[in-house]
Amino acid sequence: MIKTLLSPFKRFAWFKRLNAKITYEWLARHIPANDWQFMNYGYYPNAEEPAIQPEPKPLQLYPLLMYHYLGSKAELAGKVVLEVGSGRGGGAAYLASHFKPAQYTGMDLAQHAVDLANKIHAVPNLKFIQGSAENIPLPDNSVDVVINVESCHAYGSVKKFLSEVKRALKPGGYFLMVDFRYAQDMPELNTLLRESGMSLLQEDNITANVVKAIEAEDEAKQKRIRELVPPKWQKLFAEFAGVVGSKFYRNLNDGTRFYYRYVMQK
Ligand SMILES: C[S@@+](CC[C@H](N)C(=O)[O-])C[C@H]1O[C@@H](n2cnc3c(N)ncnc32)[C@H](O)[C@@H]1O
């Protein structure tokens, strides 16, 4: 009922911004679980991609692999890295420890998510700050790599976000991004990326990889939901988390939605 009432507003920029802010502030406040550190749907690597086995085995292996294979697309060692939409910080903590950038800043719109990430991740070269993708609080030409994982679908203006990424990146810097869209919204995203003033070096349809990750993680995810989420919210949360059978999972399978990975350079 509430969903139906709200759906006419979903295309408005102000609604998208408000929706993202309320949702992610609420989640970090009400489910501040230390061991729920990733909020992406996960990535199951292709056979030809070098396999990794992180030790100890992470609770959310496939969401971590989403970061690993995206972060592998550019040199991070010794670099200044900004992540936009870092959420609970699991991906930032992994990339900052594994690839050894000089400095990794995770930025998120939700202050509660930033506070939670600063509390649960103690990595020397890593910090989390509050800020908006549409107004990045960093100087021009100051960042080597911008990372963006499953976040920009929620922004009021992706065009403004891309101009902010370009402004903050040093010449030659990389923009690494993964996200999903409804099929009918893919042409708009493609146009925005191609008109961003950055070069599109690589573009992969990773929908099948995300479907496989959702399936591989499903049992563990359902168990975590039962353990961490109060019973009255479990059904709603399972939809949000994209369990097998959820609308998101069905949409990826029936071609209604796509999940893409992009490598761009300023
Ligand atoms: C699906 S979560 C993904 C979080 C994280 N990247 C991960 O994979 O675990 C999307 C994140 O984007 C953040 N976000 C949404 N709109 C934003 C904006 N305009 N600026 C910065 N962060 C934003 C949300 O607060 C949320 O933490």
The ligand as a Tripos MOL2 file, in Angstrom:
@<TRIPOS>MOLECULE
LIG
   27    29     1     0     0
SMALL
NO_CHARGES

@<TRIPOS>ATOM
      1 C1         23.3570   -0.2950   -1.2530 C.3       1 LIG1
      2 S1         24.3250    0.6780   -0.1710 S.3       1 LIG1
      3 C2         25.9570    0.1280   -0.6470 C.3       1 LIG1
      4 C3         26.9890    0.4320    0.4200 C.3       1 LIG1
      5 C4         28.3930   -0.0530    0.1200 C.3       1 LIG1
      6 N1         28.8910    0.4940   -1.1150 N.3       1 LIG1
      7 C5         28.4380   -1.5580    0.0790 C.2       1 LIG1
      8 O1         28.5450   -2.1330   -1.0160 O.co2     1 LIG1
      9 O2         28.3830   -2.1770    1.1370 O.co2     1 LIG1
     10 C6         24.2490    2.3310   -0.8740 C.3       1 LIG1
     11 C7         24.9710    3.3800   -0.0480 C.3       1 LIG1
     12 O3         24.9830    4.6090   -0.7920 O.3       1 LIG1
     13 C8         24.7880    5.6680    0.1380 C.3       1 LIG1
     14 N2         24.2830    6.8560   -0.5680 N.ar      1 LIG1
     15 C9         23.0580    7.0420   -1.1310 C.ar      1 LIG1
     16 N3         22.9720    8.2740   -1.6700 N.ar      1 LIG1
     17 C10        24.1700    8.8970   -1.4450 C.ar      1 LIG1
     18 C11        24.7010   10.1740   -1.7720 C.ar      1 LIG1
     19 N4         23.9920   11.0740   -2.4520 N.pl3     1 LIG1
     20 N5         25.9590   10.4600   -1.3940 N.ar      1 LIG1
     21 C12        26.7190    9.5470   -0.7280 C.ar      1 LIG1
     22 N6         26.2670    8.3150   -0.3870 N.ar      1 LIG1
     23 C13        25.0110    7.9790   -0.7410 C.ar      1 LIG1
     24 C14        23.7710    5.1140    1.1300 C.3       1 LIG1
     25 O4         23.7180    5.8660    2.3270 O.3       1 LIG1
     26 C15        24.2740    3.6820    1.2870 C.3       1 LIG1
     27 O5         25.1890    3.5750    2.3440 O.3       1 LIG1
@<TRIPOS>BOND
     1     1     2 1
     2     2     3 1
     3     2    10 1
     4     3     4 1
     5     4     5 1
     6     5     6 1
     7     5     7 1
     8     7     8 2
     9     7     9 1
    10    10    11 1
    11    11    12 1
    12    11    26 1
    13    12    13 1
    14    13    14 1
    15    13    24 1
    16    14    15 ar
    17    14    23 ar
    18    15    16 ar
    19    16    17 ar
    20    17    18 ar
    21    17    23 ar
    22    18    19 1
    23    18    20 ar
    24    20    21 ar
    25    21    22 ar
    26    22    23 ar
    27    24    25 1
    28    24    26 1
    29    26    27 1
@<TRIPOS>SUBSTRUCTURE
     1 LIG1         1 GROUP 0 **** ****
